[in-house]
Amino acid sequence: MTAYSTACDWTPEKPGAKPSRLRSLFASLMHEIEIRRALREVGSLDEAALHDIGISHGNLEDAVRCGRH
């Protein structure tokens, strides 16, 4: 037979922590979606247009994620 605890594990801090984690996860997901959208958009440019803005197909993702250096 197992013993069940009747003590409540809930504290007022726990409900506040979950929404902030959820909000952080949602913000990260939205940021990743924006990055991937930008990658598709910049990836559709031809080599001459990419050269004009100073990037190449080899460093597209780095340029979108981190900006030009």
PQR file with spaces between the fields and no chain letter, atoms N, CA, C, O and H, PARSE charges and radii, in Angstrom:
ATOM       1  N    MET     1       0.844   -1.175    0.000 -0.4000 1.5000
ATOM       2  CA   MET     1       0.000    0.000    0.000 -0.0000 2.0000
ATOM       3  C    MET     1       0.893    1.242    0.000  0.5500 1.7000
ATOM       4  O    MET     1       1.899    1.278    0.708 -0.5500 1.4000
ATOM       5  N    THR     2       0.545    2.226   -0.762 -0.4000 1.5000
ATOM       6  CA   THR     2       1.340    3.448   -0.821 -0.0000 2.0000
ATOM       7  C    THR     2       0.700    4.517    0.033  0.5500 1.7000
ATOM       8  O    THR     2      -0.520    4.577    0.190 -0.5500 1.4000
ATOM       9  H    THR     2      -0.272    2.197   -1.337  0.4000 1.0000
ATOM      10  N    ALA     3       1.542    5.348    0.574 -0.4000 1.5000
ATOM      11  CA   ALA     3       1.055    6.453    1.406 -0.0000 2.0000
ATOM      12  C    ALA     3       0.967    7.707    0.540  0.5500 1.7000
ATOM      13  O    ALA     3       1.905    8.031   -0.188 -0.5500 1.4000
ATOM      14  H    ALA     3       2.533    5.300    0.447  0.4000 1.0000
ATOM      15  N    TYR     4      -0.135    8.393    0.618 -0.4000 1.5000
ATOM      16  CA   TYR     4      -0.322    9.626   -0.139 -0.0000 2.0000
ATOM      17  C    TYR     4      -0.176   10.812    0.804  0.5500 1.7000
ATOM      18  O    TYR     4      -0.672   10.798    1.931 -0.5500 1.4000
ATOM      19  H    TYR     4      -0.897    8.130    1.210  0.4000 1.0000
ATOM      20  N    SER     5       0.497   11.811    0.331 -0.4000 1.5000
ATOM      21  CA   SER     5       0.677   13.012    1.135 -0.0000 2.0000
ATOM      22  C    SER     5      -0.538   13.909    0.962  0.5500 1.7000
ATOM      23  O    SER     5      -1.036   14.098   -0.148 -0.5500 1.4000
ATOM      24  H    SER     5       0.900   11.823   -0.584  0.4000 1.0000
ATOM      25  N    THR     6      -0.994   14.446    2.050 -0.4000 1.5000
ATOM      26  CA   THR     6      -2.123   15.370    1.975 -0.0000 2.0000
ATOM      27  C    THR     6      -1.656   16.815    1.949  0.5500 1.7000
ATOM      28  O    THR     6      -2.468   17.734    1.840 -0.5500 1.4000
ATOM      29  H    THR     6      -0.590   14.293    2.952  0.4000 1.0000
ATOM      30  N    ALA     7      -0.343   17.013    2.048 -0.4000 1.5000
ATOM      31  CA   ALA     7       0.190   18.376    2.017 -0.0000 2.0000
ATOM      32  C    ALA     7       0.066   18.929    0.601  0.5500 1.7000
ATOM      33  O    ALA     7       0.257   18.215   -0.383 -0.5500 1.4000
ATOM      34  H    ALA     7       0.316   16.266    2.136  0.4000 1.0000
ATOM      35  N    CYS     8      -0.244   20.155    0.528 -0.4000 1.5000
ATOM      36  CA   CYS     8      -0.384   20.824   -0.760 -0.0000 2.0000
ATOM      37  C    CYS     8       0.983   21.336   -1.213  0.5500 1.7000
ATOM      38  O    CYS     8       1.650   22.053   -0.467 -0.5500 1.4000
ATOM      39  H    CYS     8      -0.400   20.735    1.328  0.4000 1.0000
ATOM      40  N    ASP     9       1.403   20.978   -2.418 -0.4000 1.5000
ATOM      41  CA   ASP     9       2.684   21.430   -2.954 -0.0000 2.0000
ATOM      42  C    ASP     9       2.584   22.782   -3.635  0.5500 1.7000
ATOM      43  O    ASP     9       3.602   23.353   -4.025 -0.5500 1.4000
ATOM      44  H    ASP     9       0.861   20.395   -3.024  0.4000 1.0000
ATOM      45  N    TRP    10       1.410   23.288   -3.780 -0.4000 1.5000
ATOM      46  CA   TRP    10       1.206   24.540   -4.494 -0.0000 2.0000
ATOM      47  C    TRP    10       1.631   25.723   -3.643  0.5500 1.7000
ATOM      48  O    TRP    10       1.316   25.796   -2.455 -0.5500 1.4000
ATOM      49  H    TRP    10       0.583   22.825   -3.463  0.4000 1.0000
ATOM      50  N    THR    11       2.355   26.653   -4.268 -0.4000 1.5000
ATOM      51  CA   THR    11       2.704   27.923   -3.628 -0.0000 2.0000
ATOM      52  C    THR    11       2.342   29.031   -4.592  0.5500 1.7000
ATOM      53  O    THR    11       2.228   28.773   -5.791 -0.5500 1.4000
ATOM      54  H    THR    11       2.611   26.593   -5.233  0.4000 1.0000
ATOM      55  N    PRO    12       2.156   30.256   -4.124 -0.5600 1.5000
ATOM      56  CA   PRO    12       1.780   31.351   -5.022  0.2800 2.0000
ATOM      57  C    PRO    12       2.806   31.626   -6.120  0.5500 1.7000
ATOM      58  O    PRO    12       2.448   32.181   -7.159 -0.5500 1.4000
ATOM      59  N    GLU    13       4.072   31.252   -5.917 -0.4000 1.5000
ATOM      60  CA   GLU    13       5.094   31.521   -6.933 -0.0000 2.0000
ATOM      61  C    GLU    13       4.975   30.607   -8.145  0.5500 1.7000
ATOM      62  O    GLU    13       5.348   31.003   -9.250 -0.5500 1.4000
ATOM      63  H    GLU    13       4.363   30.801   -5.073  0.4000 1.0000
ATOM      64  N    LYS    14       4.471   29.411   -7.964 -0.4000 1.5000
ATOM      65  CA   LYS    14       4.410   28.469   -9.075 -0.0000 2.0000
ATOM      66  C    LYS    14       3.525   28.936  -10.238  0.5500 1.7000
ATOM      67  O    LYS    14       3.965   28.834  -11.383 -0.5500 1.4000
ATOM      68  H    LYS    14       4.169   29.089   -7.067  0.4000 1.0000
ATOM      69  N    PRO    15       2.316   29.439  -10.015 -0.5600 1.5000
ATOM      70  CA   PRO    15       1.521   29.883  -11.161  0.2800 2.0000
ATOM      71  C    PRO    15       2.172   31.028  -11.923  0.5500 1.7000
ATOM      72  O    PRO    15       1.990   31.130  -13.136 -0.5500 1.4000
ATOM      73  N    GLY    16       2.913   31.878  -11.260 -0.4000 1.5000
ATOM      74  CA   GLY    16       3.588   32.977  -11.947 -0.0000 2.0000
ATOM      75  C    GLY    16       4.744   32.501  -12.801  0.5500 1.7000
ATOM      76  O    GLY    16       5.059   33.115  -13.820 -0.5500 1.4000
ATOM      77  H    GLY    16       3.061   31.795  -10.274  0.4000 1.0000
ATOM      78  N    ALA    17       5.381   31.410  -12.395 -0.4000 1.5000
ATOM      79  CA   ALA    17       6.536   30.912  -13.125 -0.0000 2.0000
ATOM      80  C    ALA    17       6.129   30.258  -14.450  0.5500 1.7000
ATOM      81  O    ALA    17       6.823   30.414  -15.454 -0.5500 1.4000
ATOM      82  H    ALA    17       5.126   30.911  -11.567  0.4000 1.0000
ATOM      83  N    LYS    18       5.022   29.533  -14.456 -0.4000 1.5000
ATOM      84  CA   LYS    18       4.618   28.842  -15.677 -0.0000 2.0000
ATOM      85  C    LYS    18       4.259   29.796  -16.815  0.5500 1.7000
ATOM      86  O    LYS    18       4.720   29.578  -17.935 -0.5500 1.4000
ATOM      87  H    LYS    18       4.458   29.406  -13.640  0.4000 1.0000
ATOM      88  N    PRO    19       3.471   30.828  -16.590 -0.5600 1.5000
ATOM      89  CA   PRO    19       3.186   31.733  -17.706  0.2800 2.0000
ATOM      90  C    PRO    19       4.434   32.419  -18.247  0.5500 1.7000
ATOM      91  O    PRO    19       4.528   32.648  -19.453 -0.5500 1.4000
ATOM      92  N    SER    20       5.393   32.753  -17.388 -0.4000 1.5000
ATOM      93  CA   SER    20       6.580   33.410  -17.899 -0.0000 2.0000
ATOM      94  C    SER    20       7.409   32.448  -18.744  0.5500 1.7000
ATOM      95  O    SER    20       7.995   32.857  -19.746 -0.5500 1.4000
ATOM      96  H    SER    20       5.316   32.567  -16.409  0.4000 1.0000
ATOM      97  N    ARG    21       7.466   31.175  -18.351 -0.4000 1.5000
ATOM      98  CA   ARG    21       8.155   30.189  -19.181 -0.0000 2.0000
ATOM      99  C    ARG    21       7.424   29.986  -20.491  0.5500 1.7000
ATOM     100  O    ARG    21       8.037   29.874  -21.553 -0.5500 1.4000
ATOM     101  H    ARG    21       6.990   30.843  -17.537  0.4000 1.0000
ATOM     102  N    LEU    22       6.117   29.940  -20.402 -0.4000 1.5000
ATOM     103  CA   LEU    22       5.312   29.788  -21.603 -0.0000 2.0000
ATOM     104  C    LEU    22       5.469   31.005  -22.509  0.5500 1.7000
ATOM     105  O    LEU    22       5.592   30.868  -23.726 -0.5500 1.4000
ATOM     106  H    LEU    22       5.619   30.031  -19.540  0.4000 1.0000
ATOM     107  N    ARG    23       5.465   32.181  -21.918 -0.4000 1.5000
ATOM     108  CA   ARG    23       5.642   33.409  -22.687 -0.0000 2.0000
ATOM     109  C    ARG    23       7.018   33.433  -23.342  0.5500 1.7000
ATOM     110  O    ARG    23       7.154   33.855  -24.490 -0.5500 1.4000
ATOM     111  H    ARG    23       5.365   32.292  -20.929  0.4000 1.0000
ATOM     112  N    SER    24       8.038   32.982  -22.616 -0.4000 1.5000
ATOM     113  CA   SER    24       9.393   32.932  -23.155 -0.0000 2.0000
ATOM     114  C    SER    24       9.480   31.927  -24.308  0.5500 1.7000
ATOM     115  O    SER    24      10.104   32.202  -25.333 -0.5500 1.4000
ATOM     116  H    SER    24       7.928   32.639  -21.683  0.4000 1.0000
ATOM     117  N    LEU    25       8.860   30.785  -24.135 -0.4000 1.5000
ATOM     118  CA   LEU    25       8.843   29.786  -25.196 -0.0000 2.0000
ATOM     119  C    LEU    25       8.126   30.324  -26.426  0.5500 1.7000
ATOM     120  O    LEU    25       8.601   30.152  -27.549 -0.5500 1.4000
ATOM     121  H    LEU    25       8.353   30.562  -23.302  0.4000 1.0000
ATOM     122  N    PHE    26       6.993   30.970  -26.221 -0.4000 1.5000
ATOM     123  CA   PHE    26       6.239   31.542  -27.332 -0.0000 2.0000
ATOM     124  C    PHE    26       7.050   32.631  -28.040  0.5500 1.7000
ATOM     125  O    PHE    26       7.053   32.700  -29.269 -0.5500 1.4000
ATOM     126  H    PHE    26       6.607   31.109  -25.308  0.4000 1.0000
ATOM     127  N    ALA    27       7.732   33.475  -27.272 -0.4000 1.5000
ATOM     128  CA   ALA    27       8.557   34.533  -27.868 -0.0000 2.0000
ATOM     129  C    ALA    27       9.700   33.929  -28.675  0.5500 1.7000
ATOM     130  O    ALA    27      10.019   34.419  -29.759 -0.5500 1.4000
ATOM     131  H    ALA    27       7.729   33.418  -26.274  0.4000 1.0000
ATOM     132  N    SER    28      10.318   32.874  -28.161 -0.4000 1.5000
ATOM     133  CA   SER    28      11.394   32.207  -28.891 -0.0000 2.0000
ATOM     134  C    SER    28      10.881   31.590  -30.186  0.5500 1.7000
ATOM     135  O    SER    28      11.531   31.672  -31.228 -0.5500 1.4000
ATOM     136  H    SER    28      10.059   32.476  -27.281  0.4000 1.0000
ATOM     137  N    LEU    29       9.721   30.978  -30.107 -0.4000 1.5000
ATOM     138  CA   LEU    29       9.119   30.378  -31.290 -0.0000 2.0000
ATOM     139  C    LEU    29       8.797   31.444  -32.338  0.5500 1.7000
ATOM     140  O    LEU    29       9.075   31.251  -33.521 -0.5500 1.4000
ATOM     141  H    LEU    29       9.193   30.912  -29.260  0.4000 1.0000
ATOM     142  N    MET    30       8.222   32.549  -31.918 -0.4000 1.5000
ATOM     143  CA   MET    30       7.902   33.624  -32.858 -0.0000 2.0000
ATOM     144  C    MET    30       9.167   34.214  -33.482  0.5500 1.7000
ATOM     145  O    MET    30       9.185   34.545  -34.668 -0.5500 1.4000
ATOM     146  H    MET    30       7.996   32.706  -30.957  0.4000 1.0000
ATOM     147  N    HIS    31      10.219   34.342  -32.680 -0.4000 1.5000
ATOM     148  CA   HIS    31      11.493   34.853  -33.197 -0.0000 2.0000
ATOM     149  C    HIS    31      12.057   33.908  -34.256  0.5500 1.7000
ATOM     150  O    HIS    31      12.541   34.358  -35.294 -0.5500 1.4000
ATOM     151  H    HIS    31      10.205   34.073  -31.717  0.4000 1.0000
ATOM     152  N    GLU    32      11.998   32.609  -34.000 -0.4000 1.5000
ATOM     153  CA   GLU    32      12.488   31.627  -34.962 -0.0000 2.0000
ATOM     154  C    GLU    32      11.656   31.660  -36.244  0.5500 1.7000
ATOM     155  O    GLU    32      12.204   31.520  -37.337 -0.5500 1.4000
ATOM     156  H    GLU    32      11.605   32.243  -33.156  0.4000 1.0000
ATOM     157  N    ILE    33      10.363   31.839  -36.125 -0.4000 1.5000
ATOM     158  CA   ILE    33       9.508   31.942  -37.310 -0.0000 2.0000
ATOM     159  C    ILE    33       9.885   33.168  -38.136  0.5500 1.7000
ATOM     160  O    ILE    33       9.945   33.097  -39.364 -0.5500 1.4000
ATOM     161  H    ILE    33       9.917   31.953  -35.237  0.4000 1.0000
ATOM     162  N    GLU    34      10.139   34.292  -37.467 -0.4000 1.5000
ATOM     163  CA   GLU    34      10.556   35.508  -38.171 -0.0000 2.0000
ATOM     164  C    GLU    34      11.894   35.306  -38.875  0.5500 1.7000
ATOM     165  O    GLU    34      12.077   35.763  -40.003 -0.5500 1.4000
ATOM     166  H    GLU    34      10.090   34.350  -36.470  0.4000 1.0000
ATOM     167  N    ILE    35      12.828   34.628  -38.219 -0.4000 1.5000
ATOM     168  CA   ILE    35      14.132   34.372  -38.831 -0.0000 2.0000
ATOM     169  C    ILE    35      13.981   33.497  -40.060  0.5500 1.7000
ATOM     170  O    ILE    35      14.580   33.772  -41.100 -0.5500 1.4000
ATOM     171  H    ILE    35      12.680   34.257  -37.302  0.4000 1.0000
ATOM     172  N    ARG    36      13.191   32.453  -39.950 -0.4000 1.5000
ATOM     173  CA   ARG    36      13.009   31.553  -41.098 -0.0000 2.0000
ATOM     174  C    ARG    36      12.291   32.249  -42.260  0.5500 1.7000
ATOM     175  O    ARG    36      12.573   31.978  -43.427 -0.5500 1.4000
ATOM     176  H    ARG    36      12.704   32.229  -39.106  0.4000 1.0000
ATOM     177  N    ARG    37      11.368   33.140  -41.927 -0.4000 1.5000
ATOM     178  CA   ARG    37      10.689   33.912  -42.969 -0.0000 2.0000
ATOM     179  C    ARG    37      11.700   34.822  -43.676  0.5500 1.7000
ATOM     180  O    ARG    37      11.691   34.937  -44.902 -0.5500 1.4000
ATOM     181  H    ARG    37      11.139   33.361  -40.979  0.4000 1.0000
ATOM     182  N    ALA    38      12.561   35.459  -42.898 -0.4000 1.5000
ATOM     183  CA   ALA    38      13.591   36.323  -43.477 -0.0000 2.0000
ATOM     184  C    ALA    38      14.580   35.517  -44.312  0.5500 1.7000
ATOM     185  O    ALA    38      15.028   35.985  -45.358 -0.5500 1.4000
ATOM     186  H    ALA    38      12.569   35.366  -41.902  0.4000 1.0000
ATOM     187  N    LEU    39      14.925   34.313  -43.865 -0.4000 1.5000
ATOM     188  CA   LEU    39      15.819   33.457  -44.645 -0.0000 2.0000
ATOM     189  C    LEU    39      15.216   33.094  -45.994  0.5500 1.7000
ATOM     190  O    LEU    39      15.909   33.099  -47.011 -0.5500 1.4000
ATOM     191  H    LEU    39      14.561   33.932  -43.015  0.4000 1.0000
ATOM     192  N    ARG    40      13.925   32.781  -45.999 -0.4000 1.5000
ATOM     193  CA   ARG    40      13.263   32.478  -47.284 -0.0000 2.0000
ATOM     194  C    ARG    40      13.272   33.698  -48.197  0.5500 1.7000
ATOM     195  O    ARG    40      13.522   33.585  -49.397 -0.5500 1.4000
ATOM     196  H    ARG    40      13.363   32.778  -45.173  0.4000 1.0000
ATOM     197  N    GLU    41      12.999   34.854  -47.623 -0.4000 1.5000
ATOM     198  CA   GLU    41      12.947   36.076  -48.421 -0.0000 2.0000
ATOM     199  C    GLU    41      14.319   36.431  -48.990  0.5500 1.7000
ATOM     200  O    GLU    41      14.440   36.724  -50.180 -0.5500 1.4000
ATOM     201  H    GLU    41      12.796   34.946  -46.649  0.4000 1.0000
ATOM     202  N    VAL    42      15.341   36.407  -48.156 -0.4000 1.5000
ATOM     203  CA   VAL    42      16.683   36.746  -48.621 -0.0000 2.0000
ATOM     204  C    VAL    42      17.223   35.648  -49.530  0.5500 1.7000
ATOM     205  O    VAL    42      17.961   35.935  -50.473 -0.5500 1.4000
ATOM     206  H    VAL    42      15.243   36.169  -47.190  0.4000 1.0000
ATOM     207  N    GLY    43      16.866   34.401  -49.261 -0.4000 1.5000
ATOM     208  CA   GLY    43      17.312   33.296  -50.098 -0.0000 2.0000
ATOM     209  C    GLY    43      16.745   33.336  -51.502  0.5500 1.7000
ATOM     210  O    GLY    43      17.293   32.708  -52.407 -0.5500 1.4000
ATOM     211  H    GLY    43      16.267   34.168  -48.495  0.4000 1.0000
ATOM     212  N    SER    44      15.670   34.055  -51.699 -0.4000 1.5000
ATOM     213  CA   SER    44      15.081   34.150  -53.039 -0.0000 2.0000
ATOM     214  C    SER    44      15.789   35.185  -53.911  0.5500 1.7000
ATOM     215  O    SER    44      15.534   35.257  -55.113 -0.5500 1.4000
ATOM     216  H    SER    44      15.225   34.566  -50.964  0.4000 1.0000
ATOM     217  N    LEU    45      16.666   35.980  -53.325 -0.4000 1.5000
ATOM     218  CA   LEU    45      17.401   36.986  -54.095 -0.0000 2.0000
ATOM     219  C    LEU    45      18.471   36.314  -54.944  0.5500 1.7000
ATOM     220  O    LEU    45      19.009   35.272  -54.569 -0.5500 1.4000
ATOM     221  H    LEU    45      16.873   35.922  -52.348  0.4000 1.0000
ATOM     222  N    ASP    46      18.777   36.920  -56.100 -0.4000 1.5000
ATOM     223  CA   ASP    46      19.834   36.362  -56.939 -0.0000 2.0000
ATOM     224  C    ASP    46      21.206   36.795  -56.408  0.5500 1.7000
ATOM     225  O    ASP    46      21.311   37.639  -55.518 -0.5500 1.4000
ATOM     226  H    ASP    46      18.340   37.766  -56.405  0.4000 1.0000
ATOM     227  N    GLU    47      22.237   36.200  -56.971 -0.4000 1.5000
ATOM     228  CA   GLU    47      23.607   36.432  -56.498 -0.0000 2.0000
ATOM     229  C    GLU    47      24.020   37.899  -56.624  0.5500 1.7000
ATOM     230  O    GLU    47      24.740   38.409  -55.765 -0.5500 1.4000
ATOM     231  H    GLU    47      22.152   35.514  -57.694  0.4000 1.0000
ATOM     232  N    ALA    48      23.580   38.579  -57.669 -0.4000 1.5000
ATOM     233  CA   ALA    48      23.935   39.994  -57.855 -0.0000 2.0000
ATOM     234  C    ALA    48      23.313   40.867  -56.760  0.5500 1.7000
ATOM     235  O    ALA    48      23.968   41.766  -56.233 -0.5500 1.4000
ATOM     236  H    ALA    48      22.996   38.165  -58.366  0.4000 1.0000
ATOM     237  N    ALA    49      22.057   40.600  -56.422 -0.4000 1.5000
ATOM     238  CA   ALA    49      21.395   41.381  -55.373 -0.0000 2.0000
ATOM     239  C    ALA    49      22.046   41.128  -54.024  0.5500 1.7000
ATOM     240  O    ALA    49      22.218   42.053  -53.230 -0.5500 1.4000
ATOM     241  H    ALA    49      21.525   39.870  -56.850  0.4000 1.0000
ATOM     242  N    LEU    50      22.411   39.867  -53.761 -0.4000 1.5000
ATOM     243  CA   LEU    50      23.098   39.557  -52.508 -0.0000 2.0000
ATOM     244  C    LEU    50      24.463   40.238  -52.453  0.5500 1.7000
ATOM     245  O    LEU    50      24.872   40.731  -51.401 -0.5500 1.4000
ATOM     246  H    LEU    50      22.272   39.116  -54.407  0.4000 1.0000
ATOM     247  N    HIS    51      25.160   40.266  -53.576 -0.4000 1.5000
ATOM     248  CA   HIS    51      26.461   40.930  -53.628 -0.0000 2.0000
ATOM     249  C    HIS    51      26.309   42.425  -53.353  0.5500 1.7000
ATOM     250  O    HIS    51      27.156   43.024  -52.690 -0.5500 1.4000
ATOM     251  H    HIS    51      24.827   39.865  -54.430  0.4000 1.0000
ATOM     252  N    ASP    52      25.239   43.022  -53.855 -0.4000 1.5000
ATOM     253  CA   ASP    52      24.987   44.445  -53.627 -0.0000 2.0000
ATOM     254  C    ASP    52      24.804   44.772  -52.150  0.5500 1.7000
ATOM     255  O    ASP    52      25.200   45.847  -51.700 -0.5500 1.4000
ATOM     256  H    ASP    52      24.551   42.535  -54.393  0.4000 1.0000
ATOM     257  N    ILE    53      24.209   43.857  -51.395 -0.4000 1.5000
ATOM     258  CA   ILE    53      24.012   44.132  -49.976 -0.0000 2.0000
ATOM     259  C    ILE    53      25.134   43.543  -49.116  0.5500 1.7000
ATOM     260  O    ILE    53      25.108   43.657  -47.891 -0.5500 1.4000
ATOM     261  H    ILE    53      23.888   42.984  -51.761  0.4000 1.0000
ATOM     262  N    GLY    54      26.117   42.913  -49.764 -0.4000 1.5000
ATOM     263  CA   GLY    54      27.314   42.476  -49.055 -0.0000 2.0000
ATOM     264  C    GLY    54      27.268   41.113  -48.416  0.5500 1.7000
ATOM     265  O    GLY    54      28.009   40.853  -47.468 -0.5500 1.4000
ATOM     266  H    GLY    54      26.138   42.820  -50.760  0.4000 1.0000
ATOM     267  N    ILE    55      26.409   40.226  -48.913 -0.4000 1.5000
ATOM     268  CA   ILE    55      26.385   38.860  -48.380 -0.0000 2.0000
ATOM     269  C    ILE    55      26.367   37.873  -49.534  0.5500 1.7000
ATOM     270  O    ILE    55      26.088   38.246  -50.673 -0.5500 1.4000
ATOM     271  H    ILE    55      25.807   40.438  -49.683  0.4000 1.0000
ATOM     272  N    SER    56      26.663   36.621  -49.241 -0.4000 1.5000
ATOM     273  CA   SER    56      26.619   35.576  -50.259 -0.0000 2.0000
ATOM     274  C    SER    56      25.728   34.452  -49.755  0.5500 1.7000
ATOM     275  O    SER    56      25.337   34.428  -48.588 -0.5500 1.4000
ATOM     276  H    SER    56      26.889   36.318  -48.316  0.4000 1.0000
ATOM     277  N    HIS    57      25.411   33.522  -50.646 -0.4000 1.5000
ATOM     278  CA   HIS    57      24.544   32.404  -50.252 -0.0000 2.0000
ATOM     279  C    HIS    57      25.181   31.573  -49.151  0.5500 1.7000
ATOM     280  O    HIS    57      24.472   30.947  -48.363 -0.5500 1.4000
ATOM     281  H    HIS    57      25.728   33.540  -51.594  0.4000 1.0000
ATOM     282  N    GLY    58      26.504   31.556  -49.083 -0.4000 1.5000
ATOM     283  CA   GLY    58      27.197   30.771  -48.072 -0.0000 2.0000
ATOM     284  C    GLY    58      26.991   31.270  -46.652  0.5500 1.7000
ATOM     285  O    GLY    58      27.049   30.491  -45.700 -0.5500 1.4000
ATOM     286  H    GLY    58      27.080   32.064  -49.723  0.4000 1.0000
ATOM     287  N    ASN    59      26.751   32.562  -46.508 -0.4000 1.5000
ATOM     288  CA   ASN    59      26.578   33.097  -45.153 -0.0000 2.0000
ATOM     289  C    ASN    59      25.226   33.769  -44.949  0.5500 1.7000
ATOM     290  O    ASN    59      25.104   34.707  -44.161 -0.5500 1.4000
ATOM     291  H    ASN    59      26.703   33.195  -47.281  0.4000 1.0000
ATOM     292  N    LEU    60      24.221   33.290  -45.656 -0.4000 1.5000
ATOM     293  CA   LEU    60      22.875   33.846  -45.511 -0.0000 2.0000
ATOM     294  C    LEU    60      22.341   33.701  -44.090  0.5500 1.7000
ATOM     295  O    LEU    60      21.875   34.669  -43.490 -0.5500 1.4000
ATOM     296  H    LEU    60      24.321   32.527  -46.295  0.4000 1.0000
ATOM     297  N    GLU    61      22.414   32.492  -43.562 -0.4000 1.5000
ATOM     298  CA   GLU    61      21.833   32.264  -42.245 -0.0000 2.0000
ATOM     299  C    GLU    61      22.557   33.074  -41.175  0.5500 1.7000
ATOM     300  O    GLU    61      21.922   33.641  -40.286 -0.5500 1.4000
ATOM     301  H    GLU    61      22.792   31.705  -44.049  0.4000 1.0000
ATOM     302  N    ASP    62      23.873   33.127  -41.259 -0.4000 1.5000
ATOM     303  CA   ASP    62      24.631   33.917  -40.289 -0.0000 2.0000
ATOM     304  C    ASP    62      24.277   35.398  -40.411  0.5500 1.7000
ATOM     305  O    ASP    62      24.149   36.087  -39.399 -0.5500 1.4000
ATOM     306  H    ASP    62      24.389   32.666  -41.982  0.4000 1.0000
ATOM     307  N    ALA    63      24.119   35.887  -41.626 -0.4000 1.5000
ATOM     308  CA   ALA    63      23.770   37.297  -41.824 -0.0000 2.0000
ATOM     309  C    ALA    63      22.380   37.611  -41.284  0.5500 1.7000
ATOM     310  O    ALA    63      22.169   38.678  -40.706 -0.5500 1.4000
ATOM     311  H    ALA    63      24.223   35.327  -42.448  0.4000 1.0000
ATOM     312  N    VAL    64      21.434   36.698  -41.463 -0.4000 1.5000
ATOM     313  CA   VAL    64      20.076   36.941  -40.983 -0.0000 2.0000
ATOM     314  C    VAL    64      20.013   36.825  -39.462  0.5500 1.7000
ATOM     315  O    VAL    64      19.392   37.657  -38.801 -0.5500 1.4000
ATOM     316  H    VAL    64      21.605   35.831  -41.932  0.4000 1.0000
ATOM     317  N    ARG    65      20.650   35.800  -38.910 -0.4000 1.5000
ATOM     318  CA   ARG    65      20.597   35.586  -37.463 -0.0000 2.0000
ATOM     319  C    ARG    65      21.426   36.589  -36.668  0.5500 1.7000
ATOM     320  O    ARG    65      21.013   37.021  -35.592 -0.5500 1.4000
ATOM     321  H    ARG    65      21.154   35.124  -39.448  0.4000 1.0000
ATOM     322  N    CYS    66      22.588   36.960  -37.189 -0.4000 1.5000
ATOM     323  CA   CYS    66      23.527   37.783  -36.411 -0.0000 2.0000
ATOM     324  C    CYS    66      23.745   39.167  -37.005  0.5500 1.7000
ATOM     325  O    CYS    66      24.341   40.024  -36.351 -0.5500 1.4000
ATOM     326  H    CYS    66      22.923   36.610  -38.064  0.4000 1.0000
ATOM     327  N    GLY    67      23.287   39.402  -38.203 -0.4000 1.5000
ATOM     328  CA   GLY    67      23.529   40.680  -38.860 -0.0000 2.0000
ATOM     329  C    GLY    67      24.871   40.662  -39.581  0.5500 1.7000
ATOM     330  O    GLY    67      25.688   39.762  -39.382 -0.5500 1.4000
ATOM     331  H    GLY    67      22.803   38.706  -38.733  0.4000 1.0000
ATOM     332  N    ARG    68      25.080   41.654  -40.407 -0.4000 1.5000
ATOM     333  CA   ARG    68      26.345   41.745  -41.115 -0.0000 2.0000
ATOM     334  C    ARG    68      27.425   42.238  -40.177  0.5500 1.7000
ATOM     335  O    ARG    68      27.170   43.057  -39.294 -0.5500 1.4000
ATOM     336  H    ARG    68      24.417   42.384  -40.569  0.4000 1.0000
ATOM     337  N    HIS    69      28.632   41.736  -40.371 -0.4000 1.5000
ATOM     338  CA   HIS    69      29.755   42.172  -39.533 -0.0000 2.0000
ATOM     339  C    HIS    69      30.694   43.022  -40.334  0.5500 1.7000
ATOM     340  O    HIS    69      31.705   43.489  -39.809 -0.5500 1.4000
ATOM     341  H    HIS    69      28.839   41.071  -41.088  0.4000 1.0000
